[in-house]
């Protein structure tokens, strides 16, 4: 049986998420991937080229998973907590921009 920690609220999950992203290279790769997701989404919305939306998961996850597998050396939280992990990506992005989480 897999020991998957459960969380009732995102506020409880986020400290765990940050712990799973302790490597600075992993965080930077997440930042790049999330930036690409934002740019691609904005481009799709502004241009009406909806096929761009198919690229979103590739842009976001490819950078994040490289960070986890090669630098963080752990499994991405996406596999255990997909919704909270997506929220965590954007929360960490925001906190990196604000200087609350180091690059």
Buried (B, 14 or more C-beta within 10 A) or exposed (E): EEEEEEBEEBEEBBEBBBEBBEBEEBBBBBBBBBBBBBEBBEBBEEEEEEEBEEBBEEBBBBBBBBBBEEBBEBEBBBEBBEEBBBBBBEBBBEBBEEEEBEE
